[in-house]
C-alpha cells in the first residue's frame, strides 16, 4: 500500500523532481493519499511536530463539501481542502510549515502553493 511504498521504496524521488500538483490533477471522486504537516502544539519545538498521513477524496460537485486549493488571504501560505475518509469530515492541509504531498495512481505530486 501507499505507506509501505513511502517507507520501503528505495527509489522515492526527491521533492524537486516530483510533479507539481495542478488545479486539474485531481478530478471529482478521486481517492488519494495525502501527507502534510499540521500545526503542532506551540509548547513543542517545530522539529518535533508529526506529519499527518490521510486517505482522502476529492469532492467538487457538492457546494457544501467542495474541495479546492487557495491562497490564505491574511498569510502568505496556500492550502487545500479535502475530504478525510478516515475522519469522515472536511480537512485542510496547509503549506505554511511544509509542502503537501499527494500520492494517486502510482504517482507522487507536490503542492507548494498557489504561486508555483
RABELWO-V894574 format. One record per backbone hydrogen bond with DSSP energy under -0.5 kcal/mol. CO is the residue of the C=O (numbers start at 0). NH is the residue of the N-H. Records with the same first field share a line. If there is no record, write none. Layout:
CO->NH / NH
//
This chain:
0->4
1->5
2->6
3->7
4->8
7->9
8->11
13->16 / 17
14->17
18->109
21->24 / 25
26->29
29->57
31->55
32->102
33->53
34->100
35->37 / 51
40->43
44->47
45->48
49->37
51->35
53->33 / 55
54->84 / 85
55->31
56->58 / 82
57->28
58->66
60->62
61->64
67->80
69->78
76->71
77->94
78->69
79->92
80->67
81->83 / 90
82->56 / 84
83->87 / 88
88->83
90->81
91->93
92->79
99->110
100->34
101->103 / 108
102->32
103->106
106->103
107->18
108->101
109->20 / 111
110->99
112->115
//
